[in-house]
Amino acid sequence: MLGGLLVTLAVLGLLIANNLAADDDIRPVVVARVDLAPGMVIEPEHVALISARIDESATWVADDLSAVHGAVVLGPIARLEFIQDASIRQGPATGDIPGGVAEVSISIEPERAPASLASGELVSVYATFDNEDGSPTVLIADRVVVLSYRAGDGDFASGDAVLRLGLSDGETAARIINADRTGDISIVGVTGADAVELPEVVRR
């Protein structure tokens, strides 16, 4: 709360300073209208454009509303705090990332996932199941957003990597959890691969 208050006071100080500054010292900056949590996707109602006196060397402060719409929040951003380039990651321009997400965490064998995954990237989740008809591999979830990916941090007993996904569809979340417990999960990175057509989701 104290941090948020200090940020608020800092922004208010900038706004007051606007009245004392020359016009060429004032430029537009993007601030959060509400508290933003990691993993959230920024939508128009989450941010606002204000005029503030800020040094021209501060190029890391966002100054274009449209440029931050659809970006994924990487770290906590308090209400009225400046939106900084380091605090967000631009998501794909496909519009597939939901505005509000629930979190699902699963364990992944490192060799069954890309070498690195960053917050805001899109992945598709496959599972291979053992049954009498062989070992079919099916698509469980297509193009879901990555919240975080950590390899070998010991969060799971197996020591596998930990992948956190953000979803707005509870049914898809349940399929991922079921596949994680009953099959072998593989992850395909699909960020920027709009032309790649994947098989339809097989509901289990």
C-alpha positions in Angstrom: 0.0 0.0 0.0 2.9 2.3 0.9 4.4 1.8 -2.5 1.2 2.5 -4.3 0.7 5.7 -2.2 4.2 6.9 -3.1 3.6 6.2 -6.8 0.3 8.1 -6.6 2.0 11.1 -4.9 4.7 11.1 -7.5 2.3 11.2 -10.3 0.3 13.9 -8.6 3.5 15.9 -8.2 4.1 15.5 -11.9 0.7 16.7 -12.7 1.1 19.8 -10.5 4.4 20.4 -12.0 2.8 20.5 -15.4 1.2 23.8 -14.6 4.7 25.3 -13.9 6.5 23.8 -16.9 7.0 25.1 -20.4 4.8 23.5 -23.0 7.8 21.8 -24.6 8.6 20.0 -21.3 5.3 18.2 -21.2 4.7 15.0 -23.1 2.1 12.3 -23.1 2.7 9.2 -20.9 0.6 6.1 -20.3 -0.4 5.3 -16.7 -2.4 2.5 -15.1 -6.0 3.3 -14.2 -6.2 0.3 -11.9 -3.7 -2.1 -10.2 -2.4 -4.5 -12.7 -1.1 -8.0 -11.7 1.4 -10.2 -13.5 -0.2 -12.2 -16.3 -2.9 -9.7 -17.0 -3.5 -8.6 -20.6 -3.8 -4.8 -20.8 -7.1 -3.6 -22.2 -8.2 -0.1 -23.0 -10.0 0.3 -19.7 -6.8 -0.5 -17.8 -4.8 2.5 -18.9 -5.0 6.2 -19.6 -2.9 8.8 -21.4 -2.0 11.9 -19.4 0.3 14.8 -19.9 3.3 15.0 -17.6 6.6 16.8 -17.2 9.2 14.1 -17.7 12.7 14.2 -19.0 13.0 13.4 -22.7 15.7 10.9 -22.0 13.1 8.6 -20.2 12.3 6.7 -23.4 11.4 3.6 -21.4 8.0 5.2 -20.5 5.2 4.3 -22.8 3.6 7.2 -24.6 1.1 5.4 -27.0 -2.1 3.8 -25.7 -2.5 1.6 -28.7 1.0 0.3 -28.3 0.3 -1.2 -24.8 -3.2 -2.6 -25.6 -2.9 -6.4 -25.7 0.5 -6.4 -23.9 1.0 -8.9 -21.0 2.0 -7.5 -17.6 5.3 -9.0 -16.3 5.4 -7.4 -12.9 2.9 -5.6 -10.5 1.9 -2.1 -11.7 0.2 0.1 -9.2 -2.7 2.4 -10.1 -1.4 5.7 -11.6 2.1 4.2 -12.1 3.8 4.8 -15.4 3.7 1.9 -17.9 7.3 1.0 -18.5 8.7 -1.1 -21.4 10.4 -3.4 -18.9 7.0 -4.1 -17.1 5.2 -5.4 -20.1 5.7 -7.8 -23.0 3.9 -7.3 -26.3 1.6 -10.2 -27.0 0.9 -11.6 -30.5 -1.4 -9.5 -32.6 -3.8 -12.3 -33.2 -6.2 -11.3 -30.4 -6.1 -14.8 -29.0 -5.0 -13.8 -25.5 -8.0 -13.4 -23.2 -8.5 -10.2 -21.2 -8.9 -12.1 -17.9 -7.1 -15.3 -17.2 -7.1 -18.2 -14.6 -3.7 -19.8 -13.8 -2.9 -23.4 -14.5 0.5 -24.9 -13.5 1.9 -28.1 -14.9 5.1 -30.0 -14.8 7.0 -30.4 -18.1 10.0 -32.6 -19.0 12.5 -30.0 -20.4 13.0 -32.0 -23.6 9.3 -31.8 -24.4 9.2 -28.0 -24.5 11.0 -25.1 -26.2 14.4 -24.2 -24.7 13.0 -21.0 -23.3 9.5 -19.4 -23.0 8.8 -15.9 -22.0 5.7 -14.4 -20.4 3.2 -13.4 -23.1 4.2 -16.0 -25.6 1.6 -18.4 -27.0 2.0 -22.2 -26.8 -0.1 -25.2 -27.8 -0.4 -28.2 -25.4 -0.2 -31.7 -26.7 -0.5 -35.0 -24.8 0.4 -38.6 -25.6 -1.7 -41.3 -24.0 -1.0 -45.0 -23.6 -3.9 -47.2 -24.6 -4.7 -50.4 -26.5 -4.8 -48.6 -29.8 -1.2 -47.4 -29.5 -0.1 -44.0 -28.1 -2.1 -41.3 -29.8 -0.9 -37.7 -29.5 -3.7 -35.2 -29.4 -4.0 -31.4 -29.1 -5.3 -30.5 -25.7 -5.2 -26.7 -25.9 -4.3 -24.4 -28.8 -2.6 -21.0 -28.4 -2.7 -20.3 -24.7 -0.7 -17.6 -23.0 2.4 -18.3 -21.0 2.6 -16.6 -17.6 6.0 -18.0 -16.6 8.3 -20.9 -17.4 11.0 -22.2 -15.0 13.2 -25.2 -15.5 14.5 -27.4 -12.7 13.5 -25.2 -9.8 12.2 -28.1 -7.7 8.6 -27.0 -7.4 7.5 -30.4 -8.4 8.7 -33.7 -7.0 10.0 -34.8 -10.4 12.2 -31.8 -10.8 10.7 -31.1 -14.2 10.2 -27.6 -15.5 7.2 -25.7 -14.3 4.9 -24.0 -16.9 2.2 -21.6 -15.8 -0.5 -20.9 -18.3 -3.3 -18.3 -18.4 -6.7 -19.4 -19.6 -10.2 -18.0 -19.6 -11.9 -21.3 -20.5 -12.4 -23.6 -17.5 -13.1 -26.6 -19.7 -9.7 -26.2 -21.4 -8.0 -25.8 -18.1 -9.6 -29.1 -16.9 -8.4 -30.9 -20.0 -4.8 -29.7 -19.4 -4.9 -30.8 -15.8 -6.3 -34.2 -16.8 -3.7 -34.6 -19.5 -0.9 -33.7 -17.1 -2.0 -36.5 -14.8 -2.8 -39.2 -17.3 -0.5 -38.6 -20.3 2.9 -37.2 -21.4 2.7 -33.5 -22.1 4.6 -31.8 -24.9 4.6 -28.0 -25.6 4.8 -26.4 -29.0 5.7 -22.7 -29.2 3.4 -20.9 -31.7 4.0 -17.2 -31.0 4.1 -15.5 -34.4 3.2 -18.8 -36.2 -0.2 -17.7 -37.4 0.2 -19.6 -40.7 0.7 -23.0 -38.9 -2.5 -25.0 -38.8 -2.7 -27.4 -35.9 -5.3 -30.3 -35.6 -8.6 -29.6 -34.0 -8.7 -30.0 -30.2 -9.6 -33.6 -29.3 -12.0 -33.5 -26.3 -11.4 -36.3 -23.8 
